């Protein structure tokens, strides 16, 4: 985990009972999404009803944290002052289910090394009561 | 199925002064455009019985909305049978699509549609702001992101649609081999056409070298892939077709509309990461008409970011999926005398970010043959206007009999 002095500024999410599994799972080192207990579909962003079977048995479950960069961008524009431009924003798809993806950052490598198809694994960056799920290159 | 939008026609257009930072009352700009459109149709305010706008009196990003339904309703003392303002609709032109439905149903006879922005003045000289940052989020201090799309974008330092759309472009580059040298032609074509538009913000020539040397914003986008915030208002009249033919101008019939969103309504969860909601809106448009892409004489396609116009070209079938890069390369096919003249007023990249309504306005200008130095030759009779990227997408096909 990055030293506190290395953490960039982040707008933090408002944590609610609906989303706290996602934003605080990192406290236990787990990336969690809702999963339907009836049909097994992973659901993101959170919804109280399974989009596949419409069952209400959705509950937080941990994923492996392993995934692939589906796409990315290197952000150069200083929307917010920061010392680390450009940084990599990516959409990562988790290995558990096609289309189970999230927007995130790829860290732990030069931004220029990020590429589509890159194998990555989750790491967490704590800010106050929130653990932001980020991804770093997976050791193959 | 009968496409009932054919009971609707565009009968008048208006636009205020447009500028980078006018420092004028946004309601005054709005009313300038509205009154111009009413006059252009040969109507008076007493004839207007419908009013529609996007996004309504939305209080989010500074300058994003110059006026809502209520302000214009009251300022012009309109007597309305139908009105609609709001942001949850198929893109910016969704308000115009709703207006077509309203006149087709007989809820109204002449609907005044408008869109007003003052982002240039609101953002000041400090440069363009990111979403949620401009509103006070950037300083920390307890601001927390909630709701879609902010909750799942801002914590990852993805502050702007520039980054969200850049990721779609990057995936397109990856799957189809599209290059920056190809994408450049959306921007270069827009600048070329802006030279013929006295209202455009940037009219001086731009070269491919200029484009490639511009500072990066969010790869693969550079500065010239991003539209220019401005102040200005645009308005148009949607009339019931039976009465439209008695007005001042030849009516422009609404041949078909596209409002579909069959994939997930999301910037990052759409099923195909090489395209966006506009794929579905474009598909619906062609499901509602016997006309084909080859019948279209001019295309005015949203370019809030350059790649969005390329994606609309593909979605509307002017080229195949993934073929947009080679299609636009060199800029000949999309020139005024090309096979599908594109963004003849300079789009938003060079013309200014009038947020969707500039495209529909320009489609009408072209079909009425009033483009002046930027007029498409050969008496164009069919035009498509489209707006929106990401989860937003709406389009209209217009014909002049």
Contacts between the chains, C-beta under 8 A, distances in Angstrom:
chain1	res1	chain2	res2	distance
A	8	B	157	6.7
A	9	B	138	7.8
A	9	B	140	6.6
A	10	B	154	7.8
A	10	B	155	5.4
A	10	B	156	7.9
A	10	B	157	6.4
A	11	B	132	6.2
A	11	B	133	7.6
A	11	B	137	4.8
A	11	B	138	7.7
A	11	B	143	6.5
A	11	B	144	7.6
A	11	B	145	5.1
A	11	B	150	8.0
A	11	B	154	4.0
A	11	B	155	6.0
A	11	B	159	7.9
A	12	B	144	5.6
A	12	B	145	7.0
A	12	B	155	6.0
A	13	B	144	6.2
A	13	B	145	5.2
A	13	B	146	6.8
A	13	B	151	4.8
A	13	B	152	7.9
A	13	B	154	7.8
A	13	B	155	5.3
A	14	B	144	3.7
A	14	B	145	6.6
A	14	B	146	4.0
A	14	B	151	7.2
A	15	B	144	7.9
A	16	B	146	7.7
A	19	B	151	7.1
A	44	B	269	7.7
A	45	B	148	6.7
A	45	B	151	7.5
A	45	B	152	6.0
A	45	B	269	7.9
A	70	B	171	7.0
A	70	B	273	5.9
A	71	B	167	4.4
A	71	B	168	7.2
A	71	B	170	5.0
A	71	B	171	4.0
A	71	B	174	7.2
A	71	B	273	5.4
A	72	B	167	6.3
A	72	B	170	6.2
A	73	B	163	5.2
A	73	B	166	3.9
A	73	B	167	5.0
A	73	B	170	5.9
A	73	B	218	4.7
A	73	B	219	5.4
A	73	B	220	7.7
A	73	B	221	7.8
A	74	B	216	7.5
A	74	B	218	7.0
A	74	B	219	4.4
A	75	B	157	6.8
A	75	B	158	7.4
A	75	B	163	5.3
A	75	B	217	7.9
A	75	B	218	4.7
A	76	B	215	7.1
A	76	B	216	4.3
A	76	B	217	6.1
A	76	B	218	6.6
A	76	B	219	7.3
A	77	B	130	7.9
A	77	B	160	7.1
A	77	B	162	6.8
A	77	B	217	4.6
A	77	B	218	6.2
A	79	B	129	7.1
A	79	B	130	3.4
A	79	B	133	5.4
A	79	B	138	7.5
A	79	B	157	8.0
A	79	B	159	3.9
A	79	B	160	6.0
A	80	B	130	7.1
A	80	B	133	5.9
A	80	B	138	4.9
A	80	B	157	7.4
A	80	B	159	6.6
A	82	B	157	7.7
A	86	B	216	7.3
A	86	B	219	7.4
A	87	B	157	6.4
A	89	B	156	6.0
A	89	B	157	6.5
A	89	B	158	4.8
A	89	B	163	5.2
A	89	B	167	7.0
A	89	B	218	7.5
A	90	B	167	7.5
A	91	B	167	5.9
A	91	B	268	5.3
A	91	B	273	6.9
A	99	B	269	7.6
A	99	B	271	6.9
A	101	B	268	6.8
A	101	B	269	6.9
A	102	B	152	6.7
A	102	B	268	7.4
A	103	B	152	5.8
A	103	B	153	5.7
A	103	B	156	5.2
A	103	B	158	5.9
A	103	B	267	7.9
A	103	B	268	4.8
A	104	B	156	5.4
A	105	B	156	5.4
A	105	B	157	6.4
A	116	B	170	7.2
A	116	B	171	6.8
A	116	B	174	4.6
A	130	B	155	7.5
A	132	B	155	5.6
A	132	B	156	7.4
A	134	B	156	8.0
